[in-house]
Amino acid sequence: MNVYILTQEDAFYIPVIVDHLLAERNDIIGVGIVPGELRPGNVQRYWRIMGPRDFCLQSLNLVGHKLLAILSRVVPLPRSYSVAGAARRAKVPCEVVPKVNDPAYIDHLRSRGVDLLVSIACPQKLKREILAVPRLGCINLHGSLLPSYQGLLPSFWVLAHGEKETGVTVHYMDEAIDHGDIILQERVPIEPEDTVHSLVHRSKVGVGRHVLARAIGLIERGEASRRPMDQSRASSFSYPTDEGVRQLRARGRRFI
């Protein structure tokens, strides 16, 4: 089975997930990095929603991770601090993918014989043509108990809304966002001291990487279940709004 990972560059969360998959499996033939959140144009938006304290703390955290990513090129470290670094340490081909639905890129995946495409926070919507390429389908790891909290930053929204638990979902993908038959889900309790940052680490990273690896194994063995999402429970959210941030702060929660 030929597995291909489609994701975005990240310093905090995704490299740990990719490290785990690359260590667990020897059939990952490539990693595609789509331009996403770590772009200069997003700085003003993050300053607005995070506030000075959390923005500065996360910026310092990012600088530290960037320095460790550079250091990892010359000194072996216990983990990766970038997606490109994770691919490099596992000697897996890595490429930048400006547009996932570009016909030339779709032909490229087809020529490589991709059997399963794995999305981890891919920032672009996959259309019908690319979804049809892998013979075993496309799957996605999402940081909530779908169909609740479809969309962006579910860990922010569950804290803003005062939920007591969240979870992770691995599901087959279709043309709708965070939609398609569920393969595996696992619940994660929300702790009183959780921040957005800590909850992502405990749920999508800490639990999600293992659930994703299990789902790939089930697909490989032909044992993956397909449970349709109950759309009566569906909810969807985008980037944090000013009101959402006020709700988060009112509950004593922070980003960092």
Secondary structure, DSSP 8 states (H G I E B T S, - for coil): --EEEEE---SSSHHHHHHHHHHH-S-EEEEEE---S-SGGGHHHHHHHHHHHHHHHHHHHHHHHHHHHHHTTTS--SS-SSHHHHHHHTT--EEE-S-TT-HHHHHHHHHTT--EEEEES-SS---HHHHTSSTT-EEEEESSSTTTTEES-HHHHHHHTT-SEEEEEEEE--SSTT-S-EEEEEEEE--TT--HHHHHIIIIITTHHHHHHHHHHHHHTT----B---GGG--EE-S--HHHHHHHHHTT----
